[in-house]
Every structure is written in C-alpha cells, then in structure tokens.
Amino acid sequence: MAGNGLRKRNAPSAPGSKGTAKEAASDEASAKPKGHPSSNGTTYLVLILLSAFAVLVYRNPSIVTEPLAEFIGTEPQDHGPRVVDFSADIPKRDAVVEAFKHAWLAYVERDAMGDDEYHPISHKGTNLTEAGGIGYTVVDSIDTMLIMGLQDEYVRAREWVANKMSFERDAQFNTFETTIRVLGGLLSAYALTEEPMYLEKATDLADRIMPAFETPSGLPLSHINLAQRKGYATPDNKGLVSTAEVSTLQLEFRYLSYLTENDVYWDAAEKVMQTIKGSSLNTGLASIFMNPEDGRFVMSAIRLGSRGDSFYEYLLKQFIQTNHTEPVYQQMYDFAINGVQQHLVKKSQLARLTYTSELIPERDPTGKISWRLVPKQDHLICFFGGSLMLGAVTTGALETPVSIPPNAKQLTPQGLRDWKTGVELIETCMRTHETATGLSPEIVHFRIPNDGLIGSSMPNDWYIKGARPGAPAPYDARYILRPETVESLFIAYRLTGDERYRKYGWQIFESIEKHCKIETGGYASIINVDEVPVEYEDKMETFLMSETLKYLYLLFEDDTVLPLSKYVFNTEAHPLPIIQTTRRANF
C-alpha cells in the first residue's frame, strides 16, 4: 500500500541535505562580509536593469498584460476577443456516452430497475427506506439520457416513472436530497420534453415536501415523511438544520411555481432566503448549522465543504435563474464571496497552491470563543472554481454579455479577483488528482508553516491526513465518483474555450474508466486513490450518471447544447431554463 505521505512529488529536502539552490544562495549571501566590493556594483546593475524594464513596460504594457491575461484566462485589454472553436470532440463525447450505457444497462437491464441505489459488485439494488424507494437513480438519470440522445434507454425510464413511481412511502426521506435529485430531475425532464406527466409528478412530490417548511422560521426540517406529509427534525444534529440544505431548494421550487402559477412554492423558498439574510453574519460567511425555531445561525464550523457548499452556489444561481432581475441575490452573493476571499481563500506554504480553508469555533475554559483556521478542503469544494468564474462574468461584469474569454476591461476589480481565484482553484483541484490512480481523494489538507511536518516525508503541497504505509486507508482517501472537478472544467471551458480544460477532463475520465469500471457492468467507488490495484466499495452513487458523466459529455459536446445563457444547473446538474418573470424578491 502506498500511503499518500510517501508520494514522491514536491517532497522537501531531507534533514542534513544540501537544501535548495535558494537556501544555498541565502547561506552564501549571509556569509559574505558586509561592504564587499562587488555588492555595490551588483546593486547599481540591478537598479539600471529595473529602470530599463520600467521604461519598456511604460512604452509597451502588453509585455506584462498579455502574459498575465494568459495566466488567468482573460483577454488583454487592448486585444479583441479571439475566435473560439466550440466544436464537439466527437470521439471523446461518444466514449462518455458508452460509459453511461455501461453504468445504466447494468442497473436497469439486469439488477435493480427502480431501486434507489445500485451495488455493481454484488449486482443488486437497495432502497433508502424499508417502506420502499422513490426511484432516485432512474429520475436522476433521465435528463442525461435525453441530452445524450439515448432514446431506447429513455423510453424505459419514462415508462417506469409514469407507471411505477410512487411517493406514497411511509418513511422519512431527506428533504434536500429528495428535492435536488427527484424534484429537480422531474422538472428538468419536463423542461426538456414538455410532457405533462413529469410536471404532474413534480407537483405531487412538492406538495408532499411542503410541510417540512412549517416551522416558526420557515426553515425546512431535514426530513419529510412523504406519505404522512409531515416534517421531522433529525436527532443526529440536535434538531438543527444544515445551512446548505435549507438554501439549496430554491431553484426547484421557484421553477415549479413559475410553471404552475402557484405562488405557494415560491413563497416558501423565498422565506428561507429572507430568514437567512436577516440572520447574516457581519463577515458575509455562513456557519453550517441554523436553528429552525428562531432562524438564526448556530455557532458551528464555517466552510465551503459539506453543509456549506451549495449555500454560496445557489446565491449566484438564483440571481441567474430570473435573468439578473433580483438584485438582492447579487448583493447577498457579493457579500458572501467577499467574506470567502477575505477569510477562507489561502495559499499553501511552499507550493503556493490556492485553496479554501475552514474556520472552527473553539471555547476556552473562561468561555471565550476563538476561531481556528484549518487547511482542509473537501473534494466538494472543487465546484467553486467554476462557480467563481461564472460569478465573475455575472455579478462582476461591467457589461453583458462578456466576450469568450472575457476581456479584462469587461470585469470589475472584484470580477477580476474572483476570476483569477477560480482559475487557480481549478488548478489546485487538478493537482489533487496527482495520485496513483489519477483520482482525487474525498478530503485533502494543505501544508502550512505550523503543521509540524517540516523535514518529514510529506509532500510540500497537500496530503491525505491519516494515510500511513501498511495501514488501512482513512476515509479521506476514497473516491466516490464525485463530479465537482469536472463541473468546474465544464463551466471554465464554456467561458474560455481553453482546450486545457478538455484535456483535464479527459484525464479524469480515463482514470475513472481504468480504476472504477466494473467489467460486468457499472462503476464502483474506490477505497484509496493512492493504492493500485484498487480496492472497491460496492456502491455506484447516483450522481455518477446525473452529474459526473453529464458534465463530461457536455465538456466534449459543442456549446449549442444547454448554453449557459439559457440554462442554470441545479446542484445535482439538472438543467432548468432561465425564466422571465415579473416577480421580485420582497425583502
């Protein structure tokens, strides 16, 4: 077993070694007597060269602006937009289609049609509750089939939804997951087909979810019994609700309200945002738990990973969904991202990788609260690079639409800042794929000055906490077919036309094919990204077909398919149309 701490990339010099060239030069300089005759001459030479360079830049600024623009993916100010070729890469696109068919056919043709989840090694399906399932995998995958043009597969999935799907299940389902996967999937299928059956099913499901919003604050409870039509708090979190979960239902309920002309769904979704805005912290950041009784944030971690991620995502997407007509969401998004940039975005110690950290509250014996910064980044956060780039050309644009890629003069200083950070975060996420399998682990930590790892065998950029040679892999080391990096690659490619993002996506796809594919059908998660041959976990997450393969397909498809100017993707990658409505947020 190859523990992550033993990776041979970017490892620091061992104790007692000669060190780096920079260190050697430093030692040599410190040993040189003060006032050495050559030092003044060197200083004069440097000043002359700097002066000459300054004059050159003054006369020809493109010497600096063009390389900078190339680095961050924008066009320099004095150049017009370049012509971008978004033609489909047909062989790679079709390879992704074949991968989807390999996953889908094992599930539907042989083992588990209609079950919520699929286990490709044991060849069986399971449901989320003993009362039965609600078709998570089927509904989550329908729009992918439509987008890929898989008519035969679609017909069978549609038949199951029309004739066998039932929400009369006397059991508790997660409010958030049911909304983004099932309600979102039904609404997307309706948007792509305009078939009334999907809207009828979506309305039935939404009516069953609505009682979860019946709390004093309007924040929905974590679980809903679909048969009883009753919301339930989860005992695991002492009755609290996840900030990301309550703020990631809005695209779905607002679109349903638009389609049905029934304001009750929009009112419930908007009430949540009004409550959050009224309770917002002065930093713009959001802790990961809220109290549904009073609607206030609870002292808890602040992060862009689990329970925090899609709060930031949906602030931007709500602004986009109604075609930039609700400035309150632009204001909330800008306020939150300024907080993220100020408090969470950091650089690693030696490799200088841009990453997002977490803030953990701690109380000392006297009761005083302090915040500890932790250099921990979930793979979930890898959506954020593309999201920042999309935000840069939306709330950070001086004119719309911007060119592809955007011209630097089309963006505000905040837009340029967010664009640059987004580009750098994507590069960091690709660095976390530098493993034995080419796949990124669930959680990584970054090197910081006080981590106590100086002189150790740990790489000087990032590592998997708890990984040890010969020991069982920690949870952080697994890859569960997650889509977040390829989601950012898709968005970045659509905004720039830069072929490197297709190159990155193909690298990830090939790694999935090589290490996660089960020859008898389907794909499985792997326990340790730094161990080859891999050890499998017998589970194929539904988001493989709804998100990972969909975003990869769209990355290699031409840009006329689901253009970002006409669609907004929910957090489960279900495309919903941008809508024209006279309704405006009233808070």
N, C-alpha and C positions, 0 to 999 in steps of 0.2 A: 504494500500500500504506500502510495506516495503522498505523505502529508503535505498540505499546502505550504506550511512553513519551510519546506525544503525545495521549493521551486527555485530554479537557477537563474531567474531573470531579475535584473536590477538589485542583486544582493550587495549589501555594503561590504567594504573591505574588512577582512578578519582582523581581530586584535593582533598587533605586532607586525602587521604587513606594512608595506611602504606607503600605503594610502593612495589617495587620488593625486592627479597632477596638480589640482588646485591646492590640495593640502601641502604638497611638496613645495610649490611656489610660495605659499604663505610662510612655511618654515624658513625657506631661503631668504625671503624678504626680511623676516624678523631677525635673522642672524646678521644681516648686513649692517655695518656701523652707520649711525646717523651722520648725515652730511657727506656720504660717499660721493665722490666727484661725478659719477655717472647719473646720480639721481636727479640733479637739476637739469641736466641735458635731456633726460627722458621726459621730465615734466614739460619742458618747453616744446618738445616734439609732439607730445600728446595735445597740448593746447593748440598748436599750429594745425594739427590734423582735425581737431574738433571744429576749429574756426572754419577751415576749408569745407568741412562736411556741412556745417550750418549754412554757409553761403550757397552750397549746391542744392540743399533741400529748399532753401528760400526761393531759388530760381526754378526748381523743378520738384514740387511737392510730391509728385507721383512716385518718386523714389521710395518714399515712406508709405504713402497712402495705398499704393497698389499691393505691396506685399501684405500689409495689414488687412486690407479688404479681402484678399485671397485667403488669409488665415481664418477669418471669422465668417467667410462665405457670403459677403456682400459685394456689390459692385462699387468701385471707387467713385467718388463724387463727380469727376469730370468725364466719366465714360457713360455712354448709353447702355441700356440693358443688352446683354448678349442673347443671341437666339438659342433657345433651349430645345433640344430634341427629346420629347417625352414618348417616343415610340416604344411600343411594348417589346420586351425581351422575351420573345415567344417560347424558346426552349426552356428557359428558367421558369416562366409563368406556368407552362404546362407541366413541368416537373412538380410544382406545388399542387396543381390540380390532382396529379396522380397520388401525391401524399395524402391529400384529403380523402380520396376514394379508398385508399388503403386503410385509413382510420375509420371511415364511415361504414364501409361494407362489412368489416368485422363486427361492428356494433349492431347493424341493422339486419344483415342477411343471415347471421349465424347465431348470435348470442344474446342480445339484450334489447331488442327494439322496444322503445317506450320507457325503459328504466332510466332513472335519473343519472346514474354514473356507470362507467364501464371499467372492467378489470381485464386487460388484454392477455395476461399470462394465464389466469385461471379460466378465461373465456366465460365470464358471467357478468351480469349486471346487478346493481343494487339500487335501492331507493333510499331517499333521505329520511323517511319515516316508516314505521310499521304499518301505518294506515295506507301506504301506497305512495307512488310518486306522481309528479306533475309534468314529466317529460322534459326535464332540464336539458338533456343532451339533444333531443330532437328539435325543440324550439330554438335553442341556442345556435343551431347549425343551419336552419332553413335559409336565412338570407345569404349565407356563404354559398350555398348551392345555387341560389338564384344568380348571384354575382358571377359565379364560375360557369354558369350555363349548363349545370348538371341536371337536365330535365328529368331523366328517369329516377334519379335519387330524390329529387324534389317531389315528384308525384307521390311517391310512397310516404314521404314525411308529411306532406299535406293531408293525405288520407288519414294518417294516424291522428293528427291534430283535429281534423274535422269530426272523426267518428269515435275516437277512443280517449282523447284527453278529457280529464275530469278534475275539477278543483274542489269537489265535494270530499275533502280529506280531513278527517277529524284529528288533526295533529298540528303541531307548531312548526311553521316554516320561517326562515329568516326573512324579515321584511325587505331588507336591502337586496339580498341575493335574488329573491323572487322577483323583485321589481326590475333590476338591471338585466337579468337573464331571460326571464319568461315574459314579463310585460314588455320589456324592450324588444325581445325577439318577435313577439306577435305584432307590435307596432311597426317594426321595420319590415316585416313580411307584408303588412298591409300597404306600407308606403311604396314598396317595390311592385306590388301586384294590383292594388286597389280592390282586392277581393273582400267583400263584406264579412265573410266568416272570421277572418283574423281580427277585425275590429270588434265584432261581437264577443269573441273570446277574450280580447283585451279588456273590454268593458266589464265583463263578468268578473275577471280576476281583480281589476282595480276596485270594483265595488266591495269585494271581499277583503281587500287590503285596507280600505279607508278607515275602518275602526281603529287601526293602530295609531292614527293621528289624534284620537280622542284623549288627549292629556291636557292638563292645565296650561302648558306652554305651547301646545301644538306640535312639539317634537314627537315624531312617531316612536312607538315602542319597538324593541328589537325583533320581536317575533309576532306572528299572526297565525291564529287558527283559522284556516280558510273555510272550514265547514261551520264553525261557531260564529265566524265573523267577529272575532274578539282578539284584541291585542294583549300581549304578555311581555312583561319585563323579564330579562334573563338574570337568573341568580348569580351567574358567573361574574357579572360586573356590578353586583350590588344594586341592581335596578337602574344603573346609569346607561346612557346610550352613546354610541360611537359618533363622534363629530362627522367623520367621513360618511357614515351610513345615512345619517339623517339629512345630509346636504347633497346626497347623490341619488335623488329620486325625482328631481325637478324636471329634467328634460323629458322624462317619460310621462309624467302626469300632466305637464303643460301641453305636450303634443296631443295627448288623449283629449284634453279639454278643448283644444283647437278643433279636433276632428268631430267631436260630439256636440260642440257648442254648449257644453255643460260646465259652468264655472266652478263647480264644487271641487274638481280635481286641481285646477289651477290655484284656487284659494288655499287649499291645504298645503300645496307645495310652496307657495309664496309666503305663507305664515311662518314656515320654518326659517326662511331666509330673513324675514323681518325680525324674528326672535334672535337669530344669530347676530345680525347687525346690531341689535340693541344691547347685546351682551359682549360685544367685541372687545378684545384686549387692546391696550394702547400701543402695542407693537404691531398690530395687524395680524399676528400669528394666532393659531387656534390650538389649544390643548386638545388631546384626543378623546376626552370624555365630557359629556354635558349631563345636566340633571333635567329629566323631562318634567319634573314638578315645577321648578321655577325658571327653567330655560337658561340657566347660567352655566358658564364653563366651570369645570371642576379641576382642582389642582392635579395635574397629570402631565405626562410627557408631551412635548411639542416636537413633531417630526413630520416629514413628508412621506414616511413609510406607512405601514399598516395602521388603519383607523384615522389617518390624517390625510392621505394622498389625494383622494378624489374631491375633497373639500375645495382645494385650490384648482383642480381641474374643472369643476363644474361652475365656479365663479366665471371663468372665461367662457365656457361653453353656453351658459345661459345668456350672456351678452351676445354671442354669435347666433344663438338659436332664433332670436327675434330680430335678426338683421341689424344689430347695433342700435336698437331704438330704446333700450332701457339703461340709461347711464349709471343707475345705481350699481349695476353689476360690474361695470367698468371701474367705478370708484372702489368697490369692495375688492376687486381683483388687484388693482394697482396698489392699494393699501397693504394687502396681504403679501404681494410679491416684494414690495419694498422691505417688509419685515423679514422675509426669507433671505433676501440679498444681504441685509444688514447683519442678521443674527445666525443664519444657518449655512450659508454658502462659504466653504473654506477651501484651502489649498493643502494638499498633503505635504509632509515635511521635506522630503528630498526630491521625489519625482514631480512635485508641483502639479498634481492632478486636482482638478476642480471636483468637489463632492459636496454633498449636503450632510450635515451632522444632526444630532438630536440634542434636545435640551431636557435634562432630567431634574425634576424638583427634589430637593433634599432638605430635611428639617434637622437642625442641630439640637442638642439637649435643652437649650434655652427656648426652643420653639421658633427660632429664626429660620426663615426659608432662603435657600440659595439655589442657584441653577448650575448644574454640571454639564459641560459640553462633551458629548460622546461622539467620536469619529466613526459612527456606524451608519451604513447605508444599505437599506433593503434593495433587492432587485426591483421591487415595486416602483422605486423612485426613478427608474430608468425611463418611465413615461415622460418625466418632467423636462428633459432636454427638448424634445419635440414640442411639448406644450409651451415652453418659454419662447421658442422660435415663432410659434403660431401667435402667441400673445404679442410678441414684438411687432408683427406686421398687422396687428388688430388694434389693440389699445395703445401701442407705441408707434403708430404710423401718423405722419403728418399729412398724408394724402392717401386715398384709397381708390382703386386697388393699387398696391405697390407692384413694382416690376418683379420678375423672377430671374435671378435672385434680387432681393431689394437693393436699391441704391442707398448708400449710406445717408445721403441727404434727405431721403424719404422718411427716416426714422428720427424720433426724439432721442435725447440722451438716454432716457430710460429704455427706449426701444433698442438702441444700440447695445446698452448694457445687458439687457435680457437676451438679445440675440447671441451675443458673444458667450454668455454663460451657458445658454442652451447648446451651442456648438461644442463647447468644452465638456459639458456633462455627457453628451453622446460619446465623445472620445473616451472619457473615463469609463463609461459603461462597456465600451468595446474592449478596453484594457482588462476589465474583469472577466472577459471571455478568454484570456490568455491562460488557459488551464490545460490539463492533459486531454480533456475531451473537446475543448473549444467552446464549452458552455459555461455560462455564468452561474455562480452559486447563489443561493437564496439571500444570504447576508454577507457583507464584507465589512472589514474595519480598515481604516487608513492609518498610516504611520503619523504620529505627532511627536514633538520633542520630548514629552514627559512620559512616553509609553513604556519605558524601561526595557526597550528592545534593542538599544544601541549595542552593536557588537555581536548580536545574535545572528542566527541563520535566516531570520525573517527577511523577506524582500523589502526593498525600501519604498514601495508604493502602497500595496494593500495586501491583506492576508485574511485567511478564514480563521476566526477565533476558535480555539479548542482543537484544531487539527493537529494530530500527533502521529508520527510514523508507527504503524503496527496497531494503533488503537482504532476502535470503531469511529466512523465518521460522525462529527457533530451534525445537528440539524441544519446548521448554516451552510453545509457543504452540498446540499442537494440541489437538483434542478428539476422543477416540476412542470416543464413545458411552457413556462411563462412567456407572455407576449410583449412585455413593456419595452424592451430594447428595439424590437422590430417595429413597434408602434411609432417610436420616435424616428426610426430610419425612414418609414413611410412618409411621415409629415415633413421631415427635413428634405427628402428627395422632391416632394411636391413643391416645396417652397424655394428650392435652389436648382434642381436639375443636375446636381452634382453626382456623378457616377460612383463616387466612393461609397455613397450610402447603399447603392445596389450591391456593390462589392461586399460590404459588411453583411448585408442581409443574406447574400448567397453563402458566405462563410458560416453563418449561424444555421442556415437551412441544411447545409451539408453535414454539419455536426449533429443535428437532430436526426438526420437520416442514418448516419453512421452509428450513433450510440443509443438512440431512443427507439428506433424502429424494431418492432417485434415481427419476425418474418411470417408468422402465422396470421397476422392481422393486428392493426392498431399500433399505438406508441405508448411507452411507459416512462414514468419519471425515473430518475437515477439517484442513487443514494449519495454518491460522492463524485463531483465533477473532476477531481484530481486523481481518480483511480481508473486504470484501464487494464484489463477489461472491466466493464462497468457492472455494478450490482443494481438490479432493478427494484423499484417499488411497484407493486401490481395495481397501478391506477393510471387512467388516462383522463386528465382533467378536461371538463367540457370546454374550457377556454382555448384548448388546442385548436378545435375546429371553428369556434366562433371568433377568436381573436388572432392567435399566432399565425395560422395558415391563411386567414383572410388578409391580414396586413402584409404578409409576404407576397401573396398573389397580387394585391394592389400595388406593391412596390415595383413589380415587374410588368404590370399592366400599363396601358397608356393613360394619360391624365384625364381623358374624357369620361372615364368610368368613376362615378361618385366624386366629382370635383369638390374641393374644399370650399368653393364659393357657393355651393348649393346644398351641401350636407354637413351635418355635425354628427360626430360619432359619440354614442353614449359610452360609458366606461367599460362596457362589455363588447365594444366595437360594433354595435348595431347602428347602422346609419339612419338618421332621421332628417327629413328635409328642413332647411331653414325656412321659417314661416313668416308671413306678412300678417301682422295683427295690429289692431288699434289699441289693444290692452297694454297698459303700462304699469310697472310696479308702483304701488301706492304707499311706499314707506321711504 
